[in-house]
Amino acid sequence: MEIFWEIALQTVEFLTLIFGILGMTISLMLLFSPHLARNLSNILNRRVNVDKHLEYLDKNIEITEFFYGYHVATGILIVAGSAFSLFFFFFSLDVTKFTDIFFGSQANAFSGELIIRSVTWLGKIGSLAGLVFGILLLFAPDFMKRIEDKLNFWLETKPLIEKFDKSSHDLETFFFRYPIAVGLTGAVLSFFLISLSIINLLK
């Protein structure tokens, strides 16, 4: 598993180096040629309308009739899956061994074990909820249907999304109003990122 961590870390370091070089390029353009930077910004500014592409996904898929029409078979499958998951999380999963496999070194052991234990508890809670849901669906589908009807509600997110679906030039205006300050700040940060990534890659 150590080799996967090494590959992941090297990927992050390469990406850091790339972003650092890009940041340094943009910062130098702001410092020495803000007009060229503005022209490049105007060329790259694009507005993409994805609403038409998402219309196909924005459909209500009705599966309630299937669940309650075959509630015995569905309930048995859910109970069996939840019981298997509970058995695995409570009796079969060795957190320490799992941590050693995925996180390896002792330096990452504590954080790795914390992550695995958190995921394990989420799995236990989800499996218990699935077991209860499956039993209710199996033996009391009408009661389950009443609970579902009470919990079902329509959440309208379009007004919230529309607030973000607006172009704002405030940040761009700030960059070109203070090109020297922004350029120097970006150059310093980019130099730090480039140096850090090169040092880590040469280790």
C-alpha positions as CSV (number, residue, x, y, z in Angstrom):
1,M,0.0,0.0,0.0
2,E,3.0,2.3,0.5
3,I,3.6,2.5,-3.2
4,F,0.0,3.9,-3.7
5,W,0.8,6.6,-1.1
6,E,4.0,7.5,-2.8
7,I,2.2,7.8,-6.2
8,A,-0.5,9.9,-4.6
9,L,2.1,12.2,-2.9
10,Q,4.1,12.6,-6.1
11,T,1.0,13.4,-8.1
12,V,0.1,16.1,-5.5
13,E,3.7,17.5,-5.7
14,F,3.6,17.6,-9.6
15,L,0.2,19.4,-9.5
16,T,1.6,21.8,-6.9
17,L,4.5,22.5,-9.2
18,I,2.2,23.1,-12.2
19,F,-0.1,25.4,-10.3
20,G,2.9,27.2,-8.9
21,I,4.3,27.8,-12.4
22,L,1.0,29.0,-13.6
23,G,0.6,31.3,-10.7
24,M,4.1,32.7,-11.2
25,T,3.3,33.3,-14.9
26,I,0.1,35.1,-14.2
27,S,1.8,37.2,-11.4
28,L,4.6,38.2,-13.7
29,M,2.1,39.2,-16.4
30,L,0.2,41.4,-13.9
31,L,3.5,43.0,-12.8
32,F,5.1,43.7,-16.2
33,S,2.2,43.5,-18.7
34,P,-1.2,44.0,-17.1
35,H,-2.7,44.9,-20.5
36,L,-1.7,41.4,-21.9
37,A,-3.1,39.8,-18.7
38,R,-6.4,41.6,-19.3
39,N,-6.5,40.5,-23.0
40,L,-5.9,36.9,-21.9
41,S,-8.6,37.2,-19.3
42,N,-11.1,38.5,-21.9
43,I,-10.2,35.6,-24.3
44,L,-10.6,32.9,-21.5
45,N,-13.8,34.4,-20.0
46,R,-16.7,32.1,-21.1
47,R,-20.2,31.5,-20.0
48,V,-21.4,27.9,-20.4
49,N,-25.1,27.1,-20.2
50,V,-25.5,23.6,-18.8
51,D,-29.3,23.9,-18.1
52,K,-30.2,22.2,-21.4
53,H,-27.8,19.3,-20.7
54,L,-29.2,18.8,-17.2
55,E,-32.9,18.8,-18.3
56,Y,-32.6,15.0,-19.0
57,L,-31.5,14.4,-15.4
58,D,-34.1,16.6,-13.9
59,K,-36.8,14.0,-13.9
60,N,-38.8,12.3,-11.1
61,I,-38.1,8.6,-11.2
62,E,-40.9,6.8,-9.4
63,I,-39.8,3.6,-7.6
64,T,-42.3,3.5,-4.7
65,E,-44.7,1.3,-6.5
66,F,-42.0,-1.3,-7.2
67,F,-40.9,-1.3,-3.5
68,Y,-44.3,-1.7,-2.1
69,G,-45.6,-4.0,-4.9
70,Y,-42.8,-6.5,-4.1
71,H,-42.3,-5.6,-0.5
72,V,-41.6,-9.1,0.7
73,A,-38.8,-9.8,-1.8
74,T,-37.4,-6.3,-1.4
75,G,-37.6,-6.5,2.4
76,I,-35.8,-9.9,2.5
77,L,-33.0,-8.5,0.3
78,I,-32.6,-5.4,2.5
79,V,-32.7,-7.4,5.7
80,A,-30.2,-9.9,4.4
81,G,-27.8,-7.2,3.1
82,S,-28.1,-5.2,6.4
83,A,-27.5,-8.4,8.5
84,F,-24.4,-9.3,6.5
85,S,-23.1,-5.7,6.8
86,L,-23.7,-5.7,10.6
87,F,-21.9,-9.0,11.0
88,F,-19.0,-7.7,9.0
89,F,-18.7,-4.4,10.9
90,F,-19.2,-5.9,14.4
91,F,-17.3,-9.3,14.1
92,S,-15.2,-9.6,11.0
93,L,-13.6,-6.1,10.6
94,D,-10.2,-5.8,12.2
95,V,-9.6,-2.0,12.4
96,T,-6.0,-2.3,13.3
97,K,-5.2,-4.7,10.5
98,F,-7.2,-2.6,8.0
99,T,-5.3,0.5,9.1
100,D,-1.9,-1.3,8.6
101,I,-3.0,-2.4,5.1
102,F,-4.2,1.0,3.9
103,F,-2.0,3.4,5.8
104,G,1.1,1.4,6.5
105,S,3.6,3.5,8.4
106,Q,3.3,4.3,12.1
107,A,3.3,8.0,11.3
108,N,-0.2,7.7,9.7
109,A,-1.5,5.0,12.0
110,F,-3.4,7.3,14.4
111,S,-5.1,9.3,11.7
112,G,-5.7,6.2,9.6
113,E,-7.3,4.3,12.5
114,L,-9.5,7.4,13.3
115,I,-10.8,7.5,9.7
116,I,-11.4,3.7,9.6
117,R,-13.3,3.8,12.9
118,S,-15.4,6.7,11.8
119,V,-16.3,4.9,8.6
120,T,-17.0,1.7,10.6
121,W,-19.5,3.6,12.9
122,L,-21.2,5.1,9.9
123,G,-21.5,1.6,8.4
124,K,-22.9,0.3,11.6
125,I,-25.5,3.0,11.8
126,G,-26.4,2.7,8.2
127,S,-26.7,-1.1,8.5
128,L,-29.0,-0.8,11.6
129,A,-31.2,1.7,9.8
130,G,-31.3,-0.6,6.8
131,L,-32.3,-3.6,9.0
132,V,-35.1,-1.6,10.6
133,F,-36.3,-0.3,7.2
134,G,-36.2,-3.9,5.7
135,I,-38.2,-5.3,8.7
136,L,-40.8,-2.6,8.4
137,L,-41.1,-3.1,4.7
138,L,-41.4,-6.9,5.2
139,F,-43.9,-7.0,8.0
140,A,-45.6,-3.5,8.0
141,P,-45.5,-2.0,4.5
142,D,-48.6,0.2,5.2
143,F,-46.9,1.7,8.3
144,M,-43.7,2.2,6.3
145,K,-45.7,3.9,3.6
146,R,-47.3,6.3,6.1
147,I,-43.8,7.2,7.5
148,E,-42.5,7.8,4.0
149,D,-45.5,10.0,3.1
150,K,-44.8,12.2,6.2
151,L,-41.1,12.5,5.4
152,N,-41.6,13.2,1.7
153,F,-41.3,16.8,0.8
154,W,-40.2,18.9,-2.2
155,L,-37.1,21.0,-1.7
156,E,-36.9,23.9,-4.2
157,T,-33.2,24.7,-4.8
158,K,-33.6,26.7,-7.9
159,P,-33.7,30.1,-6.1
160,L,-30.6,29.3,-4.3
161,I,-28.8,28.1,-7.4
162,E,-29.9,31.2,-9.3
163,K,-28.0,33.4,-6.8
164,F,-24.8,31.7,-7.7
165,D,-25.6,31.6,-11.4
166,K,-24.5,35.2,-11.9
167,S,-21.3,36.5,-13.3
168,S,-19.3,38.9,-11.1
169,H,-16.4,41.1,-12.2
170,D,-15.6,42.4,-8.8
171,L,-12.6,40.0,-8.3
172,E,-11.2,40.6,-11.8
173,T,-11.7,44.4,-11.3
174,F,-9.7,44.2,-8.0
175,F,-6.9,42.3,-9.7
176,F,-6.4,44.8,-12.5
177,R,-6.9,47.8,-10.2
178,Y,-4.0,46.7,-8.0
179,P,-1.8,44.7,-10.4
180,I,1.5,45.3,-8.6
181,A,0.2,44.3,-5.1
182,V,-1.6,41.3,-6.5
183,G,1.3,40.4,-8.8
184,L,3.8,40.5,-5.9
185,T,1.6,38.5,-3.6
186,G,1.0,35.9,-6.3
187,A,4.7,35.8,-7.2
188,V,5.7,35.2,-3.5
189,L,3.1,32.5,-3.0
190,S,4.0,30.8,-6.3
191,F,7.7,30.9,-5.5
192,F,6.9,29.2,-2.2
193,L,4.8,26.5,-3.9
194,I,7.4,25.9,-6.6
195,S,10.3,25.7,-4.1
196,L,8.3,23.4,-1.8
197,S,7.3,21.0,-4.6
198,I,10.9,20.9,-6.1
199,I,12.4,20.1,-2.7
200,N,9.9,17.3,-2.1
201,L,10.4,15.9,-5.6
202,L,14.2,15.9,-5.2
203,K,14.1,14.0,-1.8
